[in-house]
């Protein structure tokens, strides 16, 4: 059974209730900015891994999310505001506290609701496209915040009745440090006066509306908002939170414009544990791209061998790693061990890689049947290495091997001569 580290209890907890085969999961939707930040996508990837691992175990995941089309900037910003032109806070796919980079302009503070809704629609479309490119499955249902302020009013009223929230006397409502309702003359009508939901109230309220009185799992990125969700949700809810992500290039579109496969970004994110605060560099992305290319080529080569059963030892160890708080780094290390384990038949490695790719989502079978094509410049380097071998220039032989490896070409020396593989 999949268990995740619950930030509410500080323990590993099963994602499904005892005896249940259904997991009801809510994913905090990111606030809109100019383009989807990789931190937003990291949180969606985390939810996608929950779905994939749970599905392998025969669990049905009902996944829902929110579309943040209402502004949340500042203490008194009850109305809508234009999404920030910044790439977004480094790592949180949720309503984090605004950073200096994410502050709206003065004009944006007074944007019309229709303008904000259009900008939020563009951001949501872009986020969905980026998620699709990374093989991230979309949640089944979503609600737009602008259409469901009444859900927040209902939740806040219940919390006040239960003694878990209190009016502030100026038309607002708080629960401890968390803002649930913010007064504003132009906001929605409520029992406490006109205003708008505080940024901490949306996700618990929409989760309640979408999934009912009890849901199993709440997924969010880094930031204080996750603490608010834990404080306002039912005790049975598990809270799965990702770490912060710092990147040199924040936009998936900018990364893929350089020719990098978006699934190399998926792999690079899975190389780190989801709870880890990560700095992702261009070198990290290029290394993941080389690994992805090599694995696809290996799978294509193994496909030509006689089929063999899945290697139970490696497959079981990898499944156990994923069941243990989605430990993708350990799972990928075990996959690398399998790649180089010559005691396992090629046909068995083929079947095992494809079996596990249902969870990893890396499209490892994509090169099967394709004729390998050398990267630009690799042919000349191979010819130069052949000449160096013939002349006994071993320093050049080693140097050219490293240059070819940088292009994703692996060279082997056999009694019949030099061979290569991508």
Buried (B, 14 or more C-beta within 10 A) or exposed (E): EBBBBBBBEEEEBBBBBEEEEEBBBBBBBBBBBBBBBBBBBBBBBBBBBBBBBBBBBEBEBBBBBBBBBBBBBEEEBBBBBBBBBBBBBBBBBBBBEBBEEBBBEEEBBBBEBEBBBBBBBBBBEBBBEBBEBBBBBBBEEBBBBBEBBBBBBBBBBEBBEEEBBBBBEEBBBBBEEBBBBBBBEEBBEBEBBBBBBBBBBBBBBBBBBBBEEEBBBBBBBBBBBBBBBBBBBEEEBBBBBBBBBBBEBBBBBEBBEEEBBBBBBBBBBBBBBBBEEBEBBEEBBBBBBBBBBBBBBBBBBBBEEEEBEBBEEBBEBBBEBBBBBBBBBBBBBBBEEBBEBEEBBBBBBBBBBBBBBEBBBBBBBBBBEEEEEBBEEBEEBBEBBBEBBEEEBEEBBEBBBEBBEEBBBBBEEEEEEBEBBB
